[in-house]
Structure formats: C-alpha cells, structure tokens
C-alpha cells in the first residue's frame, strides 16, 4: 500500500488534467455515473476511508480482469481508477497510445513517461501530464495495471 501512496503523491505533484477511462474521469465523475455506466458491481467495500467499487469475474468490464473505482464517501467523486487488463498489453502499445519516454532535460508539451521504481522494485511508467501510472509485470515488457488519478489544476 505504501507503493500506491507514493505513486499517488507523485501524480498529485504534476499540474495536468486526469486521463478519463471509459468515460469516467477521476476528480470529475460521480459514483452514480459509474453504476449507471457499468451496472451493479461485483463488490463494494470501504477501506482506508474510501469506498471501493469493484467489477470482476462475471461482472468484469470488457477487456479487463478487474476494475476498481475508489470513491470519496463524502463528495461521491471518483478519485482513482485501477484497471487490470484482461489481454496482454505490451509496453510498446502503451507508448504508442499514451506517448514515449520523456527526453532528458526539459519536459515536452506532449505526454511522455518517466520510468520509475517503487520501494519494492516494481517498474512503472509515470505519465505526469495525464495523471496515469502504468505498472509493468516482472518481465518489464507487459502491463500489470493502469492507475488513473485526478491532477491539481484540472478541469
């Protein structure tokens, strides 16, 4: 959990707008929009003061093994979306969709990623301008999960 907190902190430090997923935008979309769009979830739990709306097994959203929407119970805003893809997605597909590695020096205007390591040595690609972290599997070539978060100064 410490790793996820560090990633969330890194994402929050970059001034940009969150990348929506399937029409749901962290920091903008409400809990009811998630339920309306995807139907009744597989499970709803409260953990660390956040409501987690999860879709998995028979209720998995197309193209995923599992999706978790983390919602603030007070505002009912979706704060974060964790997506665990069903098919194998390789790093090259991520780069062609979201952008390449950032060049050294000044950050370009277009989205790019910075390669990072968690405290437990898991590799992830941080797209600060998109509010997106892409965690790789141990092979360093395929995607384990995507984490979408809102950004300060967003819409």
C-alpha positions as protocol buffer text, in pm:
chain_id: "A"
residue {
  index: 1
  type: UNK
  ca { x: 0 y: 0 z: 0 }
}
residue {
  index: 2
  type: UNK
  ca { x: 297 y: 229 z: 63 }
}
residue {
  index: 3
  type: UNK
  ca { x: 391 y: 198 z: -306 }
}
residue {
  index: 4
  type: UNK
  ca { x: 48 y: 312 z: -421 }
}
residue {
  index: 5
  type: UNK
  ca { x: 60 y: 607 z: -182 }
}
residue {
  index: 6
  type: UNK
  ca { x: 396 y: 712 z: -326 }
}
residue {
  index: 7
  type: UNK
  ca { x: 262 y: 691 z: -682 }
}
residue {
  index: 8
  type: UNK
  ca { x: -46 y: 892 z: -586 }
}
residue {
  index: 9
  type: UNK
  ca { x: 179 y: 1156 z: -431 }
}
residue {
  index: 10
  type: UNK
  ca { x: 396 y: 1172 z: -745 }
}
residue {
  index: 11
  type: UNK
  ca { x: 90 y: 1203 z: -965 }
}
residue {
  index: 12
  type: UNK
  ca { x: -57 y: 1476 z: -746 }
}
residue {
  index: 13
  type: UNK
  ca { x: 261 y: 1683 z: -779 }
}
residue {
  index: 14
  type: UNK
  ca { x: 219 y: 1736 z: -1154 }
}
residue {
  index: 15
  type: UNK
  ca { x: -17 y: 2009 z: -1281 }
}
residue {
  index: 16
  type: UNK
  ca { x: -230 y: 1844 z: -1552 }
}
residue {
  index: 17
  type: UNK
  ca { x: -573 y: 1701 z: -1622 }
}
residue {
  index: 18
  type: UNK
  ca { x: -664 y: 1341 z: -1545 }
}
residue {
  index: 19
  type: UNK
  ca { x: -699 y: 1095 z: -1828 }
}
residue {
  index: 20
  type: UNK
  ca { x: -1055 y: 957 z: -1838 }
}
residue {
  index: 21
  type: UNK
  ca { x: -1114 y: 583 z: -1870 }
}
residue {
  index: 22
  type: UNK
  ca { x: -1428 y: 454 z: -2044 }
}
residue {
  index: 23
  type: UNK
  ca { x: -1588 y: 797 z: -1998 }
}
residue {
  index: 24
  type: UNK
  ca { x: -1522 y: 810 z: -1622 }
}
residue {
  index: 25
  type: UNK
  ca { x: -1284 y: 1088 z: -1517 }
}
residue {
  index: 26
  type: UNK
  ca { x: -1111 y: 1091 z: -1178 }
}
residue {
  index: 27
  type: UNK
  ca { x: -1192 y: 1406 z: -986 }
}
residue {
  index: 28
  type: UNK
  ca { x: -1493 y: 1484 z: -1209 }
}
residue {
  index: 29
  type: UNK
  ca { x: -1718 y: 1178 z: -1236 }
}
residue {
  index: 30
  type: UNK
  ca { x: -1952 y: 1074 z: -955 }
}
residue {
  index: 31
  type: UNK
  ca { x: -2020 y: 733 z: -803 }
}
residue {
  index: 32
  type: UNK
  ca { x: -2368 y: 718 z: -960 }
}
residue {
  index: 33
  type: UNK
  ca { x: -2218 y: 762 z: -1308 }
}
residue {
  index: 34
  type: UNK
  ca { x: -2003 y: 451 z: -1256 }
}
residue {
  index: 35
  type: UNK
  ca { x: -2305 y: 241 z: -1150 }
}
residue {
  index: 36
  type: UNK
  ca { x: -2517 y: 380 z: -1434 }
}
residue {
  index: 37
  type: UNK
  ca { x: -2249 y: 305 z: -1693 }
}
residue {
  index: 38
  type: UNK
  ca { x: -2131 y: -38 z: -1572 }
}
residue {
  index: 39
  type: UNK
  ca { x: -2424 y: -172 z: -1368 }
}
residue {
  index: 40
  type: UNK
  ca { x: -2418 y: -326 z: -1023 }
}
residue {
  index: 41
  type: UNK
  ca { x: -2060 y: -402 z: -914 }
}
residue {
  index: 42
  type: UNK
  ca { x: -1922 y: -738 z: -806 }
}
residue {
  index: 43
  type: UNK
  ca { x: -1838 y: -592 z: -466 }
}
residue {
  index: 44
  type: UNK
  ca { x: -1838 y: -264 z: -275 }
}
residue {
  index: 45
  type: UNK
  ca { x: -1610 y: -229 z: 27 }
}
residue {
  index: 46
  type: UNK
  ca { x: -1478 y: 54 z: 240 }
}
residue {
  index: 47
  type: UNK
  ca { x: -1106 y: 60 z: 301 }
}
residue {
  index: 48
  type: UNK
  ca { x: -880 y: 336 z: 433 }
}
residue {
  index: 49
  type: UNK
  ca { x: -1179 y: 572 z: 439 }
}
residue {
  index: 50
  type: UNK
  ca { x: -1259 y: 524 z: 69 }
}
residue {
  index: 51
  type: UNK
  ca { x: -1539 y: 331 z: -95 }
}
residue {
  index: 52
  type: UNK
  ca { x: -1406 y: 82 z: -350 }
}
residue {
  index: 53
  type: UNK
  ca { x: -1645 y: -22 z: -626 }
}
residue {
  index: 54
  type: UNK
  ca { x: -1504 y: -335 z: -791 }
}
residue {
  index: 55
  type: UNK
  ca { x: -1601 y: -516 z: -1111 }
}
residue {
  index: 56
  type: UNK
  ca { x: -1450 y: -863 z: -1162 }
}
residue {
  index: 57
  type: UNK
  ca { x: -1532 y: -1225 z: -1254 }
}
residue {
  index: 58
  type: UNK
  ca { x: -1873 y: -1235 z: -1430 }
}
residue {
  index: 59
  type: UNK
  ca { x: -1914 y: -857 z: -1394 }
}
residue {
  index: 60
  type: UNK
  ca { x: -1566 y: -770 z: -1526 }
}
residue {
  index: 61
  type: UNK
  ca { x: -1576 y: -477 z: -1766 }
}
residue {
  index: 62
  type: UNK
  ca { x: -1494 y: -582 z: -2123 }
}
residue {
  index: 63
  type: UNK
  ca { x: -1118 y: -603 z: -2180 }
}
residue {
  index: 64
  type: UNK
  ca { x: -1035 y: -624 z: -1808 }
}
residue {
  index: 65
  type: UNK
  ca { x: -983 y: -883 z: -1537 }
}
residue {
  index: 66
  type: UNK
  ca { x: -1084 y: -629 z: -1275 }
}
residue {
  index: 67
  type: UNK
  ca { x: -1150 y: -257 z: -1232 }
}
residue {
  index: 68
  type: UNK
  ca { x: -1164 y: -71 z: -901 }
}
residue {
  index: 69
  type: UNK
  ca { x: -1313 y: 276 z: -868 }
}
residue {
  index: 70
  type: UNK
  ca { x: -1203 y: 450 z: -548 }
}
residue {
  index: 71
  type: UNK
  ca { x: -1470 y: 698 z: -436 }
}
residue {
  index: 72
  type: UNK
  ca { x: -1469 y: 967 z: -167 }
}
residue {
  index: 73
  type: UNK
  ca { x: -1770 y: 882 z: 54 }
}
residue {
  index: 74
  type: UNK
  ca { x: -1838 y: 1250 z: 129 }
}
residue {
  index: 75
  type: UNK
  ca { x: -1826 y: 1403 z: -219 }
}
residue {
  index: 76
  type: UNK
  ca { x: -1912 y: 1080 z: -407 }
}
residue {
  index: 77
  type: UNK
  ca { x: -1638 y: 1175 z: -658 }
}
residue {
  index: 78
  type: UNK
  ca { x: -1428 y: 905 z: -821 }
}
residue {
  index: 79
  type: UNK
  ca { x: -1075 y: 974 z: -700 }
}
residue {
  index: 80
  type: UNK
  ca { x: -889 y: 694 z: -873 }
}
residue {
  index: 81
  type: UNK
  ca { x: -941 y: 411 z: -1120 }
}
residue {
  index: 82
  type: UNK
  ca { x: -728 y: 95 z: -1106 }
}
residue {
  index: 83
  type: UNK
  ca { x: -756 y: -113 z: -1424 }
}
residue {
  index: 84
  type: UNK
  ca { x: -619 y: -466 z: -1451 }
}
residue {
  index: 85
  type: UNK
  ca { x: -628 y: -553 z: -1824 }
}
residue {
  index: 86
  type: UNK
  ca { x: -758 y: -889 z: -1945 }
}
residue {
  index: 87
  type: UNK
  ca { x: -548 y: -928 z: -2257 }
}
residue {
  index: 88
  type: UNK
  ca { x: -171 y: -898 z: -2252 }
}
residue {
  index: 89
  type: UNK
  ca { x: -72 y: -538 z: -2328 }
}
residue {
  index: 90
  type: UNK
  ca { x: 290 y: -471 z: -2410 }
}
residue {
  index: 91
  type: UNK
  ca { x: 499 y: -165 z: -2331 }
}
residue {
  index: 92
  type: UNK
  ca { x: 515 y: -69 z: -2700 }
}
residue {
  index: 93
  type: UNK
  ca { x: 134 y: -50 z: -2714 }
}
residue {
  index: 94
  type: UNK
  ca { x: 136 y: 177 z: -2409 }
}
residue {
  index: 95
  type: UNK
  ca { x: 396 y: 403 z: -2573 }
}
residue {
  index: 96
  type: UNK
  ca { x: 201 y: 422 z: -2899 }
}
residue {
  index: 97
  type: UNK
  ca { x: -120 y: 506 z: -2711 }
}
residue {
  index: 98
  type: UNK
  ca { x: 0 y: 745 z: -2437 }
}
residue {
  index: 99
  type: UNK
  ca { x: 343 y: 862 z: -2554 }
}
residue {
  index: 100
  type: UNK
  ca { x: 713 y: 767 z: -2548 }
}
residue {
  index: 101
  type: UNK
  ca { x: 970 y: 809 z: -2275 }
}
residue {
  index: 102
  type: UNK
  ca { x: 1046 y: 1171 z: -2184 }
}
residue {
  index: 103
  type: UNK
  ca { x: 1371 y: 1308 z: -2320 }
}
residue {
  index: 104
  type: UNK
  ca { x: 1629 y: 1417 z: -2066 }
}
residue {
  index: 105
  type: UNK
  ca { x: 1613 y: 1784 z: -1978 }
}
residue {
  index: 106
  type: UNK
  ca { x: 1302 y: 1998 z: -2017 }
}
residue {
  index: 107
  type: UNK
  ca { x: 962 y: 1822 z: -2027 }
}
residue {
  index: 108
  type: UNK
  ca { x: 800 y: 1845 z: -2372 }
}
residue {
  index: 109
  type: UNK
  ca { x: 446 y: 1978 z: -2420 }
}
residue {
  index: 110
  type: UNK
  ca { x: 320 y: 1637 z: -2538 }
}
residue {
  index: 111
  type: UNK
  ca { x: 262 y: 1350 z: -2294 }
}
residue {
  index: 112
  type: UNK
  ca { x: 560 y: 1130 z: -2217 }
}
residue {
  index: 113
  type: UNK
  ca { x: 660 y: 898 z: -1933 }
}
residue {
  index: 114
  type: UNK
  ca { x: 931 y: 881 z: -1673 }
}
residue {
  index: 115
  type: UNK
  ca { x: 1043 y: 529 z: -1582 }
}
residue {
  index: 116
  type: UNK
  ca { x: 1027 y: 481 z: -1204 }
}
residue {
  index: 117
  type: UNK
  ca { x: 1078 y: 210 z: -943 }
}
residue {
  index: 118
  type: UNK
  ca { x: 862 y: 151 z: -638 }
}
residue {
  index: 119
  type: UNK
  ca { x: 1016 y: 86 z: -298 }
}
residue {
  index: 120
  type: UNK
  ca { x: 973 y: -287 z: -367 }
}
residue {
  index: 121
  type: UNK
  ca { x: 1148 y: -253 z: -707 }
}
residue {
  index: 122
  type: UNK
  ca { x: 841 y: -275 z: -931 }
}
residue {
  index: 123
  type: UNK
  ca { x: 882 y: -79 z: -1253 }
}
residue {
  index: 124
  type: UNK
  ca { x: 618 y: 169 z: -1358 }
}
residue {
  index: 125
  type: UNK
  ca { x: 583 y: 436 z: -1625 }
}
residue {
  index: 126
  type: UNK
  ca { x: 464 y: 768 z: -1487 }
}
residue {
  index: 127
  type: UNK
  ca { x: 279 y: 1000 z: -1727 }
}
residue {
  index: 128
  type: UNK
  ca { x: 259 y: 1314 z: -1510 }
}
residue {
  index: 129
  type: UNK
  ca { x: 66 y: 1520 z: -1767 }
}
residue {
  index: 130
  type: UNK
  ca { x: -203 y: 1251 z: -1795 }
}
residue {
  index: 131
  type: UNK
  ca { x: -245 y: 1152 z: -1430 }
}
residue {
  index: 132
  type: UNK
  ca { x: -151 y: 799 z: -1529 }
}
residue {
  index: 133
  type: UNK
  ca { x: 84 y: 536 z: -1388 }
}
residue {
  index: 134
  type: UNK
  ca { x: 134 y: 211 z: -1580 }
}
residue {
  index: 135
  type: UNK
  ca { x: 270 y: -73 z: -1367 }
}
residue {
  index: 136
  type: UNK
  ca { x: 465 y: -339 z: -1554 }
}
residue {
  index: 137
  type: UNK
  ca { x: 488 y: -709 z: -1479 }
}
residue {
  index: 138
  type: UNK
  ca { x: 820 y: -855 z: -1365 }
}
residue {
  index: 139
  type: UNK
  ca { x: 921 y: -909 z: -1728 }
}
residue {
  index: 140
  type: UNK
  ca { x: 932 y: -528 z: -1772 }
}
residue {
  index: 141
  type: UNK
  ca { x: 755 y: -566 z: -2108 }
}
residue {
  index: 142
  type: UNK
  ca { x: 387 y: -626 z: -2029 }
}
residue {
  index: 143
  type: UNK
  ca { x: 129 y: -432 z: -1829 }
}
residue {
  index: 144
  type: UNK
  ca { x: 12 y: -540 z: -1485 }
}
residue {
  index: 145
  type: UNK
  ca { x: -221 y: -244 z: -1421 }
}
residue {
  index: 146
  type: UNK
  ca { x: -311 y: 114 z: -1506 }
}
residue {
  index: 147
  type: UNK
  ca { x: -385 y: 374 z: -1236 }
}
residue {
  index: 148
  type: UNK
  ca { x: -577 y: 687 z: -1335 }
}
residue {
  index: 149
  type: UNK
  ca { x: -590 y: 979 z: -1088 }
}
residue {
  index: 150
  type: UNK
  ca { x: -701 y: 1344 z: -1098 }
}
residue {
  index: 151
  type: UNK
  ca { x: -449 y: 1623 z: -1113 }
}
residue {
  index: 152
  type: UNK
  ca { x: -439 y: 1958 z: -932 }
}
residue {
  index: 153
  type: UNK
  ca { x: -542 y: 2242 z: -1158 }
}
residue {
  index: 154
  type: UNK
  ca { x: -756 y: 2008 z: -1368 }
}
residue {
  index: 155
  type: UNK
  ca { x: -1089 y: 2100 z: -1522 }
}
